[in-house]
Every structure is written in structure tokens, then in C-alpha cells.
Amino acid sequence: MNRRTVIKNLALIVGGAALLPSCVHPDGTTYIQLKHINISSDKQKLIGDISETIIPKTTTPGAKDLNLPAFVLKMLDDCYTKKDQQAFLTGLGQFNEMVQKKYNSSFSDLSATARENVLTTLEKSTKPAKDPQKAIKPVRESEKSIDAPKKKPEVPPLNFFYGAIKQQTIFGYTNSQYFMTKQVVYELVPGRYNVHFPVKNLKA
């Protein structure tokens, strides 16, 4: 395989262009056929609405314009463990129940402001509260256990669900063709050569 082919294939993977959508909803959300998990079109639409709330369309393209909901689903289907996929699905159900209980409506039927409030509440719940009055006791080297395994705290399914969508939405956006060509101008090292750069501006 030559270098040009490798670069081309890498661009397809990173940019999400290798996604194979099954159908496109009138609202612009792309639904795809997943291999390892079963997510209905309604739930895929919900994921699309959450992604669009995270990166809404303004003067720049939103999540749906860049096909990010399909990217999120593809990453979830191909790159997450079965345990994480199950946590995601459990969190999805909890998310629906939470919104229905608070607003007596589905997330997709909420106003833009209400959607933002829902995600803002979740955002705050994913960050541990900091107590400025609580002193942190230093641990001596002799008190450290070398053999003790470092176990990561279990993330609640609801927080995992939101965190996964947010992470993959942002990851897909910052690696999209739009972002890499319109928002970030990449220059190969060492970049341009400026023969008129003042010597006095150089730091010793």
C-alpha cells in the first residue's frame, strides 16, 4: 500500500466519512444500522438532538450539519466495550425518565433553552463538588501502598451516557473536514519562512 492510499484511508476514518448511513430523517439526523447494539431510530434522534444542543447551528454548522450524531453512534458501536455500551443504554433510559419526570415531555419536544438547562444540570453533576474549607492531608511515601491497585470510581450510567455523547461529539467536530479546513489552518513543520522577522523580537 503506497503512502497516498494510507493518508486517504486515514482521512476517511478520522473524518468520519467511512460511516454508512441507512436513512436520513427530515430533521437532518442521520440514522445508521449498528452491528453490536440496538438503538431505535427514536433514540438515535434523541442522541442527535443532544449533540445538536452541545454544538448548535449558528453562523457555523451544527452537529447535525456535520453528521456528528452518526459519528457518535459509530464510535459507540465499534470502539466501546460491551460493559460501556450497556452503561450507555442504561443511562439513555435514565435520561428519558429524568426529562419526562421534570418536564412531562420528551427531550426532543423541549425548547432550546430547556434542552440547555437539562444538559447544564448534567454537566454540573459530572463534576465533583470542591470544598475549599476541606484540608488535603499529604500522604507520606511510607504510607503509600505499592501493591494496592488503583480502582477508578464507578461512573453512574446517566453521567456516562451524557459524557460519552459530549466527548464523541466534540472529538468528531474537532476532527471534521469543516473544522480542520475552516477553523484551523494547519501548516506543515517548519511552517513559512519569514525573512523580515526582526532580530530584536527573538528571546535569548
N, C-alpha and C positions, 0 to 999 in steps of 0.2 A: 504494500500500500504506500503510495507516494505522499509527500508532505501536504500537497494541496488537498488531497482527499481526506487526510486526517483532520486538517483545520476545518474543512467543510462539515464533517461529521460532528466535530466538537461544537461548532456553532449551532448546529441543529439541536443538540442535546441541551446545551446551556440556555439557548434562547427559547426553548420550549416548542420549537417548530415541529418536533417529531410527534406531537400529540395528534391523535387520530379522533376527532370529534365524531359523535354519532348523529347529533342533530343540534340545531340552533333554535332557541326559543325566541319568540318575537321581541322579548325584552333585551335581547343581546347576549343572554347567558348561553354558553356552550355546554351541552351535556355529553359526557363520554361514557363509553362502555368500559367498566372496570373489570379486572381479572380476578382480584383477590378479595375484594369487599363488595358488598351490595348496598348501594346508596341510591334511593329512588330519585326521580327527576325533581320532585318537590324539595327534597333535602339538598340536592345539588344546587337548586335555585337559591335555597337559604344560604348555602356557603358562598354563592356568587354575590348575594346581597350583603353579606358580612364583608367580603373582600372589597366590594364597591364602597362600603361605608369607611373602610380603612383608607382606601385610595380612591376618593370620589372624582368624578369628571368635573373639571373646572375649565380653565383655559388650556389645560393639558389633558391628555387621555386618562380615563379612569381605569379601574381594574378590569371591567368587562370589555372595554375597548381593546385592551392588550391581551385578552383571553386568559387572564390570570386565574380565574376560578378553575378552569380546566387544568392549568398547571398545578394548582394546589392539589386537586384530586389525583392527578397522575403521580405526583411525588408521594402522596399518602399511600397510593395503591402499590407503588413499586419500591419505595425506599424505607417504609416504616415496618417495624416488627409486628407480628400478629398481636402481641400484647398492647402495643401502642395503637394499633388500628382499632382494637376493641375498646380501649380507653377513649379514643376519639369518638366512636359511635355512641358510647355511654354518655359522654359529655354532650354530644349533639342532642340526645334525648332530654338531658337535664336542661340544656339551653332552651329548648322549645317549651318545656314545662315552666321554667322561670319566667319567660316572656309572657306566656299565656296567663299565668297567675297574676303577674303585675299589671299587665295592660289589657287582659281579656281579648287578646288579638295575637296574630302571628307576627313574627319579626318583619316579614316581607310587606305586611299591610301597615306598618308603622310609618310615621313621618320621618323625615331625615333627622330632625332634632331628637326624636325619641330613640331612633336607632343609635345615634351617637351617645346618648345617655346610657343605654344598655351596655355598650362596649366600654364606655368610660368607667362604669361601675365594675365591670370585669377586670379592666386594666388595673384599677386600684387594689382589687382583691388578690391579684397575682404578685403584688409587691409586698414583702414583709414590712410590717409597721416598725418604725425605728423609735426607740425610746431614748431621748437624749439624756435622761436622768440615770439611765442604767449604765453602771460602770462595767467595762470589759476587763475581766481578770486575766492577766497574762499567764500563759502556760509555760512552765519551765521545761527545759529539754529532758530532765529526768522523769517528768510526769507524762511525757508523750509515749504512746504505745506504738511501737514499730509494726507489730503484727496485727494490730486492730484494723479490720477492713473499713474503708470509708464508704458508708452507705448513703446514697443520695436520698434526700427526703422524697416521699411519695407525693406526686402532684395530683390534686383532685381532678377527676375526669373533665369537669366543666372548665377548669382553668387550662387543662391540657388541650382541650378542643379549641378554645379561643387562641391559645398560644401557638398551636400548630398552624392555624389559618393565618394568623398575623405574620408568623415567621416566613412561611412559604409565599405569602402574597408579596411581602417586601423583597424576599430573595428573587422571586420571579420578575418583579418590577425593575430592580437594580441590575438584572441581567438581560432585560428585554432589549430588542433592537432599538426601540424608541429611546430608552434611557441612555444606552451606550453610544448613540449617534447624535442625539439632540440635547441631552443634558450633560453628558460627559464627553469631552473631546480628548480622545486618547492619542498620545504621541509615543512612538517607539523610542526607547533609550538610545542615544543620549538626548533626543529632542532636537529642537532647532539650534543653530549656531548663531549667536548674536555678536558680530564683530565690533559693535559700537557700545558694548556694555562698559560703563565707567569703572575704572580700576578702584576708585575710592569706595565703591559700594561693596567690594569684597571684604569679607571678615577674615581677620588673621587667624 
